[in-house]
Amino acid sequence: MPQRDPGPSVKDDELYEKLRDEGMSKEKAARIANAKAAGDRPMQAGGKSPPYEEWTKEELYERAQEIGIEGRSGMDKAALIDALRNH
């Protein structure tokens, strides 16, 4: 069977090919192959933003406005945090 070229973004071509031969999608095979090539280190949890509790009420309101949370004008800080986390 001819070998497929997974492209330059795949870091472990051999593992990628094995996973594809097992029926895995291109995207999933590439993710797994790249994770293994990186030493199988988990990514750092969370983003670079501080937790919502450290945001001002105004910042929380602006974020709620960006994503379209209704009723935000009547919410206190705790309600805004809850609405953002559950959106």
Jmol script that loads the backbone (N, CA, C; Angstrom):
load data "model"
ATOM      1  N   MET A   1       0.848  -1.178   0.000  1.00  0.00           N
ATOM      2  CA  MET A   1       0.000   0.000   0.000  1.00  0.00           C
ATOM      3  C   MET A   1       0.894   1.242   0.000  1.00  0.00           C
ATOM      4  N   PRO A   2       0.683   2.204  -0.907  1.00  0.00           N
ATOM      5  CA  PRO A   2       1.534   3.389  -0.953  1.00  0.00           C
ATOM      6  C   PRO A   2       1.329   4.248   0.283  1.00  0.00           C
ATOM      7  N   GLN A   3       2.409   4.838   0.744  1.00  0.00           N
ATOM      8  CA  GLN A   3       2.322   5.673   1.937  1.00  0.00           C
ATOM      9  C   GLN A   3       1.735   7.024   1.571  1.00  0.00           C
ATOM     10  N   ARG A   4       0.822   7.497   2.409  1.00  0.00           N
ATOM     11  CA  ARG A   4       0.201   8.810   2.210  1.00  0.00           C
ATOM     12  C   ARG A   4       1.101   9.872   2.822  1.00  0.00           C
ATOM     13  N   ASP A   5       1.124  11.036   2.214  1.00  0.00           N
ATOM     14  CA  ASP A   5       1.891  12.147   2.771  1.00  0.00           C
ATOM     15  C   ASP A   5       0.964  12.958   3.666  1.00  0.00           C
ATOM     16  N   PRO A   6       1.147  12.897   4.990  1.00  0.00           N
ATOM     17  CA  PRO A   6       0.246  13.606   5.891  1.00  0.00           C
ATOM     18  C   PRO A   6       0.470  15.116   5.898  1.00  0.00           C
ATOM     19  N   GLY A   7       1.547  15.567   5.315  1.00  0.00           N
ATOM     20  CA  GLY A   7       1.834  16.992   5.282  1.00  0.00           C
ATOM     21  C   GLY A   7       2.852  17.374   6.341  1.00  0.00           C
ATOM     22  N   PRO A   8       3.337  18.596   6.274  1.00  0.00           N
ATOM     23  CA  PRO A   8       4.409  19.025   7.161  1.00  0.00           C
ATOM     24  C   PRO A   8       3.996  19.227   8.618  1.00  0.00           C
ATOM     25  N   SER A   9       2.699  19.320   8.898  1.00  0.00           N
ATOM     26  CA  SER A   9       2.281  19.590  10.275  1.00  0.00           C
ATOM     27  C   SER A   9       2.284  18.339  11.157  1.00  0.00           C
ATOM     28  N   VAL A  10       2.368  17.149  10.555  1.00  0.00           N
ATOM     29  CA  VAL A  10       2.395  15.911  11.339  1.00  0.00           C
ATOM     30  C   VAL A  10       3.836  15.623  11.744  1.00  0.00           C
ATOM     31  N   LYS A  11       4.047  15.458  13.047  1.00  0.00           N
ATOM     32  CA  LYS A  11       5.395  15.304  13.584  1.00  0.00           C
ATOM     33  C   LYS A  11       5.870  13.856  13.629  1.00  0.00           C
ATOM     34  N   ASP A  12       4.970  12.889  13.608  1.00  0.00           N
ATOM     35  CA  ASP A  12       5.350  11.468  13.645  1.00  0.00           C
ATOM     36  C   ASP A  12       4.600  10.754  12.517  1.00  0.00           C
ATOM     37  N   ASP A  13       5.206  10.771  11.323  1.00  0.00           N
ATOM     38  CA  ASP A  13       4.567  10.197  10.138  1.00  0.00           C
ATOM     39  C   ASP A  13       4.221   8.720  10.306  1.00  0.00           C
ATOM     40  N   GLU A  14       5.116   7.980  10.949  1.00  0.00           N
ATOM     41  CA  GLU A  14       4.914   6.538  11.110  1.00  0.00           C
ATOM     42  C   GLU A  14       3.668   6.238  11.943  1.00  0.00           C
ATOM     43  N   LEU A  15       3.542   6.903  13.082  1.00  0.00           N
ATOM     44  CA  LEU A  15       2.376   6.705  13.945  1.00  0.00           C
ATOM     45  C   LEU A  15       1.113   7.179  13.236  1.00  0.00           C
ATOM     46  N   TYR A  16       1.207   8.301  12.538  1.00  0.00           N
ATOM     47  CA  TYR A  16       0.062   8.819  11.789  1.00  0.00           C
ATOM     48  C   TYR A  16      -0.439   7.763  10.807  1.00  0.00           C
ATOM     49  N   GLU A  17       0.467   7.172  10.045  1.00  0.00           N
ATOM     50  CA  GLU A  17       0.083   6.157   9.051  1.00  0.00           C
ATOM     51  C   GLU A  17      -0.565   4.950   9.726  1.00  0.00           C
ATOM     52  N   LYS A  18      -0.005   4.523  10.861  1.00  0.00           N
ATOM     53  CA  LYS A  18      -0.555   3.374  11.586  1.00  0.00           C
ATOM     54  C   LYS A  18      -1.995   3.672  12.030  1.00  0.00           C
ATOM     55  N   LEU A  19      -2.199   4.847  12.572  1.00  0.00           N
ATOM     56  CA  LEU A  19      -3.534   5.222  13.048  1.00  0.00           C
ATOM     57  C   LEU A  19      -4.521   5.344  11.892  1.00  0.00           C
ATOM     58  N   ARG A  20      -4.072   5.893  10.775  1.00  0.00           N
ATOM     59  CA  ARG A  20      -4.938   6.000   9.593  1.00  0.00           C
ATOM     60  C   ARG A  20      -5.306   4.614   9.077  1.00  0.00           C
ATOM     61  N   ASP A  21      -4.334   3.691   9.085  1.00  0.00           N
ATOM     62  CA  ASP A  21      -4.595   2.313   8.640  1.00  0.00           C
ATOM     63  C   ASP A  21      -5.607   1.616   9.545  1.00  0.00           C
ATOM     64  N   GLU A  22      -5.661   2.053  10.801  1.00  0.00           N
ATOM     65  CA  GLU A  22      -6.623   1.489  11.747  1.00  0.00           C
ATOM     66  C   GLU A  22      -8.002   2.130  11.598  1.00  0.00           C
ATOM     67  N   GLY A  23      -8.116   3.088  10.686  1.00  0.00           N
ATOM     68  CA  GLY A  23      -9.416   3.690  10.400  1.00  0.00           C
ATOM     69  C   GLY A  23      -9.678   5.027  11.060  1.00  0.00           C
ATOM     70  N   MET A  24      -8.694   5.596  11.702  1.00  0.00           N
ATOM     71  CA  MET A  24      -8.876   6.872  12.369  1.00  0.00           C
ATOM     72  C   MET A  24      -8.946   8.005  11.342  1.00  0.00           C
ATOM     73  N   SER A  25      -9.674   9.061  11.670  1.00  0.00           N
ATOM     74  CA  SER A  25      -9.761  10.216  10.773  1.00  0.00           C
ATOM     75  C   SER A  25      -8.392  10.892  10.679  1.00  0.00           C
ATOM     76  N   LYS A  26      -8.199  11.658   9.609  1.00  0.00           N
ATOM     77  CA  LYS A  26      -6.935  12.372   9.422  1.00  0.00           C
ATOM     78  C   LYS A  26      -6.644  13.302  10.595  1.00  0.00           C
ATOM     79  N   GLU A  27      -7.670  14.036  11.009  1.00  0.00           N
ATOM     80  CA  GLU A  27      -7.489  15.007  12.088  1.00  0.00           C
ATOM     81  C   GLU A  27      -7.107  14.332  13.403  1.00  0.00           C
ATOM     82  N   LYS A  28      -7.829  13.272  13.755  1.00  0.00           N
ATOM     83  CA  LYS A  28      -7.552  12.600  15.020  1.00  0.00           C
ATOM     84  C   LYS A  28      -6.186  11.928  14.993  1.00  0.00           C
ATOM     85  N   ALA A  29      -5.846  11.299  13.877  1.00  0.00           N
ATOM     86  CA  ALA A  29      -4.536  10.643  13.753  1.00  0.00           C
ATOM     87  C   ALA A  29      -3.421  11.676  13.882  1.00  0.00           C
ATOM     88  N   ALA A  30      -3.591  12.831  13.264  1.00  0.00           N
ATOM     89  CA  ALA A  30      -2.580  13.881  13.344  1.00  0.00           C
ATOM     90  C   ALA A  30      -2.433  14.397  14.769  1.00  0.00           C
ATOM     91  N   ARG A  31      -3.570  14.598  15.464  1.00  0.00           N
ATOM     92  CA  ARG A  31      -3.506  15.082  16.854  1.00  0.00           C
ATOM     93  C   ARG A  31      -2.746  14.102  17.741  1.00  0.00           C
ATOM     94  N   ILE A  32      -3.063  12.820  17.609  1.00  0.00           N
ATOM     95  CA  ILE A  32      -2.414  11.810  18.445  1.00  0.00           C
ATOM     96  C   ILE A  32      -0.935  11.703  18.101  1.00  0.00           C
ATOM     97  N   ALA A  33      -0.605  11.677  16.810  1.00  0.00           N
ATOM     98  CA  ALA A  33       0.793  11.574  16.393  1.00  0.00           C
ATOM     99  C   ALA A  33       1.598  12.770  16.893  1.00  0.00           C
ATOM    100  N   ASN A  34       1.025  13.955  16.822  1.00  0.00           N
ATOM    101  CA  ASN A  34       1.736  15.144  17.287  1.00  0.00           C
ATOM    102  C   ASN A  34       1.891  15.159  18.802  1.00  0.00           C
ATOM    103  N   ALA A  35       0.887  14.672  19.522  1.00  0.00           N
ATOM    104  CA  ALA A  35       0.985  14.610  20.984  1.00  0.00           C
ATOM    105  C   ALA A  35       2.085  13.648  21.400  1.00  0.00           C
ATOM    106  N   LYS A  36       2.147  12.503  20.743  1.00  0.00           N
ATOM    107  CA  LYS A  36       3.199  11.534  21.062  1.00  0.00           C
ATOM    108  C   LYS A  36       4.576  12.100  20.733  1.00  0.00           C
ATOM    109  N   ALA A  37       4.691  12.790  19.597  1.00  0.00           N
ATOM    110  CA  ALA A  37       5.970  13.364  19.192  1.00  0.00           C
ATOM    111  C   ALA A  37       6.432  14.448  20.169  1.00  0.00           C
ATOM    112  N   ALA A  38       5.483  15.096  20.829  1.00  0.00           N
ATOM    113  CA  ALA A  38       5.812  16.147  21.796  1.00  0.00           C
ATOM    114  C   ALA A  38       6.128  15.565  23.167  1.00  0.00           C
ATOM    115  N   GLY A  39       6.227  14.254  23.261  1.00  0.00           N
ATOM    116  CA  GLY A  39       6.545  13.621  24.536  1.00  0.00           C
ATOM    117  C   GLY A  39       5.313  13.318  25.348  1.00  0.00           C
ATOM    118  N   ASP A  40       4.151  13.383  24.715  1.00  0.00           N
ATOM    119  CA  ASP A  40       2.881  13.051  25.362  1.00  0.00           C
ATOM    120  C   ASP A  40       2.626  13.918  26.585  1.00  0.00           C
ATOM    121  N   ARG A  41       3.135  15.141  26.550  1.00  0.00           N
ATOM    122  CA  ARG A  41       2.907  16.059  27.672  1.00  0.00           C
ATOM    123  C   ARG A  41       1.520  16.667  27.540  1.00  0.00           C
ATOM    124  N   PRO A  42       0.741  16.676  28.607  1.00  0.00           N
ATOM    125  CA  PRO A  42      -0.574  17.323  28.521  1.00  0.00           C
ATOM    126  C   PRO A  42      -0.395  18.824  28.390  1.00  0.00           C
ATOM    127  N   MET A  43      -1.339  19.456  27.733  1.00  0.00           N
ATOM    128  CA  MET A  43      -1.290  20.902  27.586  1.00  0.00           C
ATOM    129  C   MET A  43      -1.645  21.544  28.920  1.00  0.00           C
ATOM    130  N   GLN A  44      -1.175  22.751  29.114  1.00  0.00           N
ATOM    131  CA  GLN A  44      -1.474  23.479  30.340  1.00  0.00           C
ATOM    132  C   GLN A  44      -2.973  23.774  30.391  1.00  0.00           C
ATOM    133  N   ALA A  45      -3.562  23.517  31.528  1.00  0.00           N
ATOM    134  CA  ALA A  45      -5.001  23.749  31.675  1.00  0.00           C
ATOM    135  C   ALA A  45      -5.284  25.239  31.734  1.00  0.00           C
ATOM    136  N   GLY A  46      -6.404  25.615  31.162  1.00  0.00           N
ATOM    137  CA  GLY A  46      -6.851  26.988  31.239  1.00  0.00           C
ATOM    138  C   GLY A  46      -6.140  27.919  30.277  1.00  0.00           C
ATOM    139  N   GLY A  47      -6.726  29.068  30.097  1.00  0.00           N
ATOM    140  CA  GLY A  47      -6.157  30.050  29.205  1.00  0.00           C
ATOM    141  C   GLY A  47      -5.281  31.027  29.955  1.00  0.00           C
ATOM    142  N   LYS A  48      -5.015  32.147  29.323  1.00  0.00           N
ATOM    143  CA  LYS A  48      -4.141  33.136  29.930  1.00  0.00           C
ATOM    144  C   LYS A  48      -4.917  34.185  30.709  1.00  0.00           C
ATOM    145  N   SER A  49      -6.225  34.167  30.597  1.00  0.00           N
ATOM    146  CA  SER A  49      -7.038  35.127  31.334  1.00  0.00           C
ATOM    147  C   SER A  49      -7.163  34.691  32.786  1.00  0.00           C
ATOM    148  N   PRO A  50      -7.235  35.667  33.689  1.00  0.00           N
ATOM    149  CA  PRO A  50      -7.436  35.295  35.092  1.00  0.00           C
ATOM    150  C   PRO A  50      -8.854  34.747  35.282  1.00  0.00           C
ATOM    151  N   PRO A  51      -9.089  34.039  36.370  1.00  0.00           N
ATOM    152  CA  PRO A  51     -10.440  33.522  36.617  1.00  0.00           C
ATOM    153  C   PRO A  51     -11.440  34.669  36.729  1.00  0.00           C
ATOM    154  N   TYR A  52     -12.692  34.371  36.389  1.00  0.00           N
ATOM    155  CA  TYR A  52     -13.734  35.405  36.397  1.00  0.00           C
ATOM    156  C   TYR A  52     -13.816  36.143  37.726  1.00  0.00           C
ATOM    157  N   GLU A  53     -13.513  35.469  38.822  1.00  0.00           N
ATOM    158  CA  GLU A  53     -13.604  36.114  40.138  1.00  0.00           C
ATOM    159  C   GLU A  53     -12.668  37.319  40.244  1.00  0.00           C
ATOM    160  N   GLU A  54     -11.606  37.340  39.441  1.00  0.00           N
ATOM    161  CA  GLU A  54     -10.654  38.446  39.477  1.00  0.00           C
ATOM    162  C   GLU A  54     -11.025  39.573  38.512  1.00  0.00           C
ATOM    163  N   TRP A  55     -12.051  39.366  37.679  1.00  0.00           N
ATOM    164  CA  TRP A  55     -12.502  40.399  36.746  1.00  0.00           C
ATOM    165  C   TRP A  55     -13.368  41.400  37.497  1.00  0.00           C
ATOM    166  N   THR A  56     -13.426  42.621  36.988  1.00  0.00           N
ATOM    167  CA  THR A  56     -14.366  43.597  37.545  1.00  0.00           C
ATOM    168  C   THR A  56     -15.758  43.282  37.008  1.00  0.00           C
ATOM    169  N   LYS A  57     -16.763  43.831  37.681  1.00  0.00           N
ATOM    170  CA  LYS A  57     -18.135  43.629  37.209  1.00  0.00           C
ATOM    171  C   LYS A  57     -18.294  44.196  35.799  1.00  0.00           C
ATOM    172  N   GLU A  58     -17.647  45.313  35.523  1.00  0.00           N
ATOM    173  CA  GLU A  58     -17.729  45.927  34.206  1.00  0.00           C
ATOM    174  C   GLU A  58     -17.127  45.014  33.119  1.00  0.00           C
ATOM    175  N   GLU A  59     -15.996  44.380  33.434  1.00  0.00           N
ATOM    176  CA  GLU A  59     -15.364  43.454  32.482  1.00  0.00           C
ATOM    177  C   GLU A  59     -16.266  42.246  32.228  1.00  0.00           C
ATOM    178  N   LEU A  60     -16.866  41.739  33.303  1.00  0.00           N
ATOM    179  CA  LEU A  60     -17.788  40.613  33.158  1.00  0.00           C
ATOM    180  C   LEU A  60     -18.990  40.998  32.308  1.00  0.00           C
ATOM    181  N   TYR A  61     -19.515  42.192  32.541  1.00  0.00           N
ATOM    182  CA  TYR A  61     -20.666  42.674  31.781  1.00  0.00           C
ATOM    183  C   TYR A  61     -20.311  42.787  30.294  1.00  0.00           C
ATOM    184  N   GLU A  62     -19.139  43.345  30.001  1.00  0.00           N
ATOM    185  CA  GLU A  62     -18.712  43.486  28.605  1.00  0.00           C
ATOM    186  C   GLU A  62     -18.577  42.130  27.923  1.00  0.00           C
ATOM    187  N   ARG A  63     -18.028  41.158  28.649  1.00  0.00           N
ATOM    188  CA  ARG A  63     -17.888  39.810  28.081  1.00  0.00           C
ATOM    189  C   ARG A  63     -19.261  39.195  27.843  1.00  0.00           C
ATOM    190  N   ALA A  64     -20.166  39.364  28.788  1.00  0.00           N
ATOM    191  CA  ALA A  64     -21.534  38.850  28.636  1.00  0.00           C
ATOM    192  C   ALA A  64     -22.210  39.503  27.443  1.00  0.00           C
ATOM    193  N   GLN A  65     -21.948  40.774  27.238  1.00  0.00           N
ATOM    194  CA  GLN A  65     -22.504  41.501  26.098  1.00  0.00           C
ATOM    195  C   GLN A  65     -21.942  40.951  24.795  1.00  0.00           C
ATOM    196  N   GLU A  66     -20.632  40.665  24.755  1.00  0.00           N
ATOM    197  CA  GLU A  66     -19.979  40.121  23.558  1.00  0.00           C
ATOM    198  C   GLU A  66     -20.611  38.810  23.108  1.00  0.00           C
ATOM    199  N   ILE A  67     -20.954  37.973  24.075  1.00  0.00           N
ATOM    200  CA  ILE A  67     -21.482  36.652  23.703  1.00  0.00           C
ATOM    201  C   ILE A  67     -23.001  36.584  23.745  1.00  0.00           C
ATOM    202  N   GLY A  68     -23.630  37.716  24.052  1.00  0.00           N
ATOM    203  CA  GLY A  68     -25.081  37.804  23.932  1.00  0.00           C
ATOM    204  C   GLY A  68     -25.897  37.204  25.060  1.00  0.00           C
ATOM    205  N   ILE A  69     -25.419  37.325  26.285  1.00  0.00           N
ATOM    206  CA  ILE A  69     -26.184  36.825  27.435  1.00  0.00           C
ATOM    207  C   ILE A  69     -27.290  37.823  27.749  1.00  0.00           C
ATOM    208  N   GLU A  70     -28.521  37.335  27.717  1.00  0.00           N
ATOM    209  CA  GLU A  70     -29.664  38.197  27.978  1.00  0.00           C
ATOM    210  C   GLU A  70     -29.860  38.382  29.480  1.00  0.00           C
ATOM    211  N   GLY A  71     -30.374  39.544  29.867  1.00  0.00           N
ATOM    212  CA  GLY A  71     -30.646  39.837  31.267  1.00  0.00           C
ATOM    213  C   GLY A  71     -29.423  40.277  32.038  1.00  0.00           C
ATOM    214  N   ARG A  72     -28.342  40.515  31.353  1.00  0.00           N
ATOM    215  CA  ARG A  72     -27.077  40.841  32.022  1.00  0.00           C
ATOM    216  C   ARG A  72     -27.124  42.161  32.789  1.00  0.00           C
ATOM    217  N   SER A  73     -27.947  43.104  32.345  1.00  0.00           N
ATOM    218  CA  SER A  73     -27.974  44.411  33.009  1.00  0.00           C
ATOM    219  C   SER A  73     -28.508  44.321  34.432  1.00  0.00           C
ATOM    220  N   GLY A  74     -29.305  43.315  34.732  1.00  0.00           N
ATOM    221  CA  GLY A  74     -29.841  43.152  36.075  1.00  0.00           C
ATOM    222  C   GLY A  74     -29.046  42.196  36.949  1.00  0.00           C
ATOM    223  N   MET A  75     -27.925  41.716  36.452  1.00  0.00           N
ATOM    224  CA  MET A  75     -27.144  40.718  37.197  1.00  0.00           C
ATOM    225  C   MET A  75     -26.066  41.367  38.048  1.00  0.00           C
ATOM    226  N   ASP A  76     -25.831  40.769  39.227  1.00  0.00           N
ATOM    227  CA  ASP A  76     -24.691  41.185  40.024  1.00  0.00           C
ATOM    228  C   ASP A  76     -23.469  40.390  39.552  1.00  0.00           C
ATOM    229  N   LYS A  77     -22.326  40.626  40.163  1.00  0.00           N
ATOM    230  CA  LYS A  77     -21.080  39.996  39.725  1.00  0.00           C
ATOM    231  C   LYS A  77     -21.176  38.470  39.751  1.00  0.00           C
ATOM    232  N   ALA A  78     -21.724  37.923  40.819  1.00  0.00           N
ATOM    233  CA  ALA A  78     -21.834  36.463  40.938  1.00  0.00           C
ATOM    234  C   ALA A  78     -22.738  35.876  39.854  1.00  0.00           C
ATOM    235  N   ALA A  79     -23.818  36.564  39.560  1.00  0.00           N
ATOM    236  CA  ALA A  79     -24.733  36.086  38.512  1.00  0.00           C
ATOM    237  C   ALA A  79     -24.097  36.148  37.146  1.00  0.00           C
ATOM    238  N   LEU A  80     -23.312  37.208  36.895  1.00  0.00           N
ATOM    239  CA  LEU A  80     -22.596  37.319  35.613  1.00  0.00           C
ATOM    240  C   LEU A  80     -21.599  36.174  35.458  1.00  0.00           C
ATOM    241  N   ILE A  81     -20.865  35.876  36.525  1.00  0.00           N
ATOM    242  CA  ILE A  81     -19.900  34.771  36.490  1.00  0.00           C
ATOM    243  C   ILE A  81     -20.621  33.477  36.184  1.00  0.00           C
ATOM    244  N   ASP A  82     -21.719  33.229  36.864  1.00  0.00           N
ATOM    245  CA  ASP A  82     -22.494  31.996  36.650  1.00  0.00           C
ATOM    246  C   ASP A  82     -23.005  31.929  35.215  1.00  0.00           C
ATOM    247  N   ALA A  83     -23.527  33.036  34.711  1.00  0.00           N
ATOM    248  CA  ALA A  83     -24.057  33.060  33.338  1.00  0.00           C
ATOM    249  C   ALA A  83     -22.950  32.808  32.311  1.00  0.00           C
ATOM    250  N   LEU A  84     -21.789  33.398  32.528  1.00  0.00           N
ATOM    251  CA  LEU A  84     -20.670  33.208  31.594  1.00  0.00           C
ATOM    252  C   LEU A  84     -20.182  31.758  31.610  1.00  0.00           C
ATOM    253  N   ARG A  85     -20.108  31.185  32.780  1.00  0.00           N
ATOM    254  CA  ARG A  85     -19.634  29.788  32.873  1.00  0.00           C
ATOM    255  C   ARG A  85     -20.627  28.799  32.301  1.00  0.00           C
ATOM    256  N   ASN A  86     -21.886  29.128  32.323  1.00  0.00           N
ATOM    257  CA  ASN A  86     -22.901  28.188  31.870  1.00  0.00           C
ATOM    258  C   ASN A  86     -23.439  28.497  30.479  1.00  0.00           C
ATOM    259  N   HIS A  87     -22.831  29.431  29.811  1.00  0.00           N
ATOM    260  CA  HIS A  87     -23.281  29.793  28.455  1.00  0.00           C
ATOM    261  C   HIS A  87     -22.774  28.804  27.453  1.00  0.00           C
TER     262      HIS A  87
END
end "model"
wireframe off; spacefill off
backbone 0.3
color backbone group
